[in-house]
Amino acid sequence: MKNRKLVAALLAAALTLSLAACGGNAVSGSSEPAPSATPSSSAAPEGSAPSAAGEPVKIGILQLMEHDALDAAYQGFVDGLAEAGYKDGEQIKIDFQNAQGEQANCQTIADKFVSDKVDLVLAIATPAAQAMANATQDIPILVTAVTDPADAKLVASNEAPGGNVTGTSDMNPVEAQMKLLKQLVPDAKNVGMLYNSSEANSKLQVDMAKSYAADLGLTCTDYTVSNANEIQQVVESAIGKVDAFYAPTDNVIANGMATVSMVTEPANIPVICGEEGMVNNGGTATFGLSYYNLGKLTATQAVDILTGKSKPAEMPILYLTDCVLAINEASCEKMGVAIPQELKDQLAAQ
């Protein structure tokens, strides 16, 4: 695997999911998930894992920062590999590196993985993926928690990546999330779009949300931050101007949800979030995918690469379509937000 050449660049098309589309367990982008596999002691083709008697496969994991969603994606990936027979310290050796939200750290870690000649890299979140893709066109790179790899210039297309990068998208059902906002806040007219202006994937989701919001008779206003230190001031500036906030799967906002809720909850302003971890940390509600399951889905791609079954260039970006409803009932009670019976029934049925 060490001297293998794979060409670079993958590209992605945004996946718009509705409430109904997220009700099943289907995976879009592949005819079937990769089967579980364990390293073989027999001779293996180029690109496969070393034999049981050889050196463990070296896997570098570059994570942008710590927050619930990214942490869950990491854990799902590791657990998925273990279930397939690739256990850390045995068949594989994982080098986990956290960039602490700094782009410069992402590049330094990416260069380290290239220097260390790792056999495979998992890059968690778009800035981490971009740094890793810029560092090598040879080492297979899997990305996850990236909304649109094509839009992020990581692949030639989501359907046919064409280079050394592939992985999974965390495109959430934005339309369903806007409908959820309208269900929980039926009298809402003005919605604040809360996100980091430098995250391209956040802007992509916000643009989609604005389109769906218009169909629901909602007016949207951007409230952007460039770093976590700006969150409180920006959210406070919206008090009295918005009836609710929408926050996509934005890393800066996800990491600062406690600060967001510190302002919004006393002001009785619900926050519809991009994913469940944000709800757990103070948001009001979401209808979205499981990042743990997303990590496990990415592990199936890693197994295909390690066993030589496929190469990144030939592996389309995969999507989860199994979504869950999450509502912060305690927060709703404090803000006087009535949870419709149909949503209570959906929560009970999950």
C-alpha positions in Angstrom: 0.0 0.0 0.0 2.9 2.3 0.7 4.1 2.7 -2.9 0.7 2.7 -4.6 -0.3 5.7 -6.8 -3.8 7.0 -6.9 -4.8 10.2 -8.7 -6.4 13.1 -6.7 -9.7 15.1 -6.8 -13.4 14.2 -6.0 -16.5 16.3 -6.6 -20.0 16.2 -5.0 -23.7 17.0 -5.6 -25.8 18.2 -2.7 -28.3 15.7 -1.6 -31.7 17.2 -0.6 -33.6 14.9 1.7 -37.1 15.3 2.9 -38.8 14.0 6.1 -40.1 11.1 4.2 -36.7 10.3 2.5 -35.0 10.1 5.9 -37.4 7.5 7.3 -35.6 4.5 5.9 -32.2 2.8 6.3 -31.1 3.0 2.7 -27.6 4.2 1.7 -27.4 6.4 -1.4 -24.4 6.3 -3.7 -23.5 2.6 -3.6 -25.4 -0.5 -4.8 -24.4 -2.3 -1.6 -22.4 -1.6 1.5 -18.9 -3.2 1.8 -18.9 -6.5 3.5 -16.9 -7.0 6.7 -13.4 -8.3 6.2 -10.4 -9.3 8.1 -6.7 -9.2 7.1 -5.7 -12.3 5.3 -2.4 -14.2 5.9 -2.2 -15.2 2.3 -0.7 -13.1 -0.5 -2.7 -9.9 -1.0 -3.1 -7.7 -4.0 -1.6 -4.2 -4.1 -3.6 -1.9 -1.9 -4.7 -4.6 0.6 -3.9 -4.8 4.3 -0.7 -6.4 5.4 -0.8 -10.0 6.3 -1.5 -11.1 9.9 2.2 -11.7 10.3 3.2 -8.3 8.9 3.2 -4.8 10.2 -0.2 -3.3 11.2 -1.9 -1.0 8.8 -1.1 2.6 9.7 -4.2 4.8 9.7 -4.0 8.5 10.4 -7.1 10.3 11.6 -7.2 14.1 11.4 -10.2 15.7 13.2 -10.8 19.4 13.0 -12.0 19.9 16.6 -13.8 18.3 19.5 -17.6 18.4 19.5 -20.3 15.8 19.8 -20.9 15.2 16.1 -17.2 14.9 15.0 -16.4 12.8 18.1 -19.3 10.5 17.2 -18.1 10.1 13.6 -14.6 9.2 14.9 -16.0 6.6 17.3 -18.3 5.1 14.7 -15.3 4.7 12.3 -13.1 3.0 14.9 -16.0 0.7 16.0 -16.9 -0.1 12.4 -13.3 -1.1 11.7 -13.1 -3.2 14.8 -16.4 -5.0 13.9 -14.8 -5.8 10.5 -11.7 -7.4 12.2 -9.4 -4.3 12.1 -8.7 -3.6 15.8 -6.4 -0.8 16.9 -3.2 -2.1 18.2 -3.6 -5.4 16.4 -4.4 -5.4 12.6 -4.2 -1.6 12.5 -2.4 1.2 14.3 -4.3 4.5 14.6 -2.6 7.8 14.9 -5.4 10.2 16.0 -4.7 13.9 15.8 -7.0 16.8 16.8 -6.4 20.2 15.1 -8.2 22.1 17.8 -10.1 24.1 15.2 -7.0 25.6 13.6 -6.4 25.4 9.9 -2.7 25.7 10.4 -2.7 22.7 12.6 -4.7 20.7 10.0 -1.9 21.4 7.5 0.8 20.5 10.0 -0.9 17.2 10.8 -1.5 16.4 7.2 2.2 16.9 6.4 3.0 14.6 9.4 0.9 11.8 8.0 2.5 12.1 4.6 6.0 12.1 6.2 5.0 9.0 8.3 3.8 7.2 5.2 0.5 6.2 6.7 -1.5 3.7 4.6 -4.8 5.4 4.9 -6.2 8.7 6.3 -9.6 9.6 7.7 -10.2 13.4 7.6 -13.2 14.5 9.8 -14.8 17.9 8.7 -14.2 19.9 5.6 -11.1 22.0 6.6 -9.3 18.8 7.8 -10.2 17.1 4.5 -9.0 20.0 2.4 -5.7 20.1 4.2 -5.2 16.4 3.8 -6.1 16.4 0.1 -3.7 19.3 -0.5 -0.9 17.3 1.2 -1.0 14.1 -0.9 -2.3 12.7 -4.1 -1.0 9.2 -3.3 -2.3 8.1 0.1 -6.0 7.0 0.1 -8.1 9.6 2.0 -11.6 9.0 3.4 -13.5 12.1 4.4 -16.6 12.3 6.7 -18.7 15.1 8.2 -18.3 16.9 4.9 -21.5 18.2 3.5 -20.6 18.4 -0.2 -17.2 17.0 -1.1 -17.5 18.2 -4.7 -18.4 21.7 -3.7 -15.4 21.6 -1.3 -13.2 20.8 -4.3 -12.2 17.4 -2.8 -13.5 15.2 -5.6 -14.3 15.5 -9.3 -17.9 14.5 -8.6 -19.7 12.8 -5.8 -20.7 10.0 -8.1 -17.2 9.4 -9.6 -14.5 10.9 -7.3 -11.7 10.1 -9.7 -8.7 10.5 -7.4 -7.4 9.4 -4.0 -10.3 10.9 -2.0 -13.7 9.5 -1.2 -15.9 9.2 1.9 -19.3 10.1 3.3 -21.4 13.2 3.3 -23.3 14.6 6.3 -25.9 16.4 4.1 -28.9 16.6 6.4 -32.6 16.9 5.4 -32.7 20.7 5.4 -36.2 20.9 4.0 -37.5 18.6 6.9 -35.6 20.8 9.4 -37.3 23.9 8.2 -40.7 22.2 8.3 -39.8 21.2 11.9 -39.1 24.8 12.7 -42.6 25.8 11.4 -44.2 23.0 13.4 -42.6 24.0 16.7 -42.9 27.8 16.1 -46.1 28.1 13.9 -46.3 31.8 14.3 -42.7 32.4 13.3 -42.1 35.0 10.6 -38.4 36.0 10.9 -35.7 33.4 11.1 -32.0 34.1 11.9 -29.5 32.0 10.0 -26.7 31.4 12.5 -23.4 30.1 11.0 -19.7 30.6 10.4 -19.2 32.7 7.3 -16.0 30.9 6.4 -17.5 27.4 6.3 -18.5 26.7 2.7 -20.7 23.8 3.7 -22.6 25.9 6.2 -23.4 28.5 3.6 -24.5 25.7 1.3 -27.0 24.4 3.9 -28.2 28.0 4.7 -28.8 28.7 1.1 -30.9 25.6 0.9 -32.7 26.5 4.1 -33.6 30.0 2.7 -35.2 28.4 -0.3 -37.4 26.2 1.8 -38.1 29.0 4.2 -39.5 31.1 1.4 -41.9 28.4 0.5 -43.1 28.4 4.2 -43.6 32.1 4.2 -40.5 32.8 6.4 -38.1 35.7 6.1 -34.5 34.9 6.8 -31.6 37.1 8.0 -28.0 36.0 8.2 -26.2 36.2 11.6 -22.6 35.1 10.9 -19.5 34.6 13.0 -15.9 34.1 12.1 -14.9 32.4 15.4 -16.4 31.2 18.7 -15.6 34.5 20.5 -18.2 36.3 18.4 -21.1 34.0 19.1 -22.6 35.7 22.1 -22.5 39.2 20.7 -24.0 38.1 17.3 -26.8 36.1 18.9 -27.6 39.0 21.3 -27.8 41.4 18.3 -30.7 39.3 17.0 -32.9 39.5 20.1 -36.2 41.2 19.3 -35.6 40.7 15.6 -36.0 37.0 15.0 -38.7 34.5 16.1 -36.3 31.5 15.8 -32.8 30.5 14.7 -31.6 27.9 12.3 -28.1 26.6 12.8 -26.8 24.1 10.2 -24.1 21.5 10.9 -21.5 24.2 11.5 -18.5 23.3 13.5 -18.0 26.7 15.2 -21.7 26.9 16.2 -21.8 23.3 17.2 -18.8 23.8 19.5 -20.5 26.9 21.0 -24.1 25.8 21.5 -23.9 26.3 25.2 -23.2 30.0 24.5 -26.0 30.2 22.0 -28.5 28.7 24.4 -27.4 31.0 27.2 -28.8 33.9 25.1 -31.7 32.3 23.3 -33.4 30.3 26.0 -34.0 33.3 28.4 -35.3 35.2 25.3 -37.6 32.4 24.4 -36.1 32.0 20.9 -36.0 28.3 19.7 -32.9 27.1 17.8 -33.5 24.4 15.1 -30.2 22.6 14.7 -28.4 20.6 12.0 -27.7 17.6 14.2 -28.5 15.9 17.6 -25.3 16.8 19.4 -26.2 20.5 19.1 -29.6 19.8 20.6 -28.0 17.9 23.5 -25.8 21.0 24.2 -28.7 23.5 24.3 -30.4 23.6 20.9 -34.2 23.1 20.7 -34.7 20.4 18.1 -33.5 18.7 14.9 -34.3 16.1 12.4 -31.0 14.7 11.2 -28.6 11.9 10.8 -26.5 10.0 13.3 -22.8 10.9 13.0 -21.9 7.7 14.7 -23.6 5.7 12.0 -21.9 8.0 9.4 -18.6 7.0 10.9 -19.5 3.3 10.6 -20.5 3.8 7.0 -17.1 5.3 6.3 -15.5 2.3 7.9 -17.1 0.1 5.2 -15.2 2.1 2.6 -12.0 1.7 4.5 -12.4 -2.0 4.6 -12.9 -2.0 0.8 -9.7 -0.1 0.4 -7.7 -2.2 2.8 -8.7 -5.4 1.3 -8.0 -4.2 -2.3 -11.7 -4.6 -3.3 -11.9 -1.0 -4.5 -10.0 2.2 -4.9 -11.1 5.7 -3.8 -11.3 6.9 -7.4 -14.0 4.3 -8.1 -16.0 4.7 -4.8 -18.9 7.2 -4.9 -19.6 9.5 -1.9 -22.1 7.7 0.4 -25.0 9.3 2.2 -27.1 8.2 5.2 -30.9 8.4 4.8 -31.8 7.1 8.2 -32.6 10.2 10.3 -33.9 10.8 13.8 -36.0 13.4 15.5 -34.5 15.0 18.6 -36.2 17.6 20.8 -34.9 19.3 23.9 -38.1 18.9 25.9 -36.8 20.6 29.0 -35.7 23.7 27.0 -39.1 23.8 25.2 -40.9 23.8 28.6 -38.7 26.7 29.8 -39.4 28.7 26.7 -43.1 27.9 26.5 -42.8 26.0 23.2 -45.6 23.5 22.8 -44.6 20.2 21.2 -47.3 19.1 18.7 -48.7 15.7 19.4 -47.5 14.3 16.1 -44.0 15.1 17.1 -44.5 13.5 20.5 -45.8 10.4 18.7 -42.8 10.3 16.4 -40.4 10.6 19.3 -42.2 7.7 21.1 -42.0 5.5 18.0 -38.2 5.9 17.5 
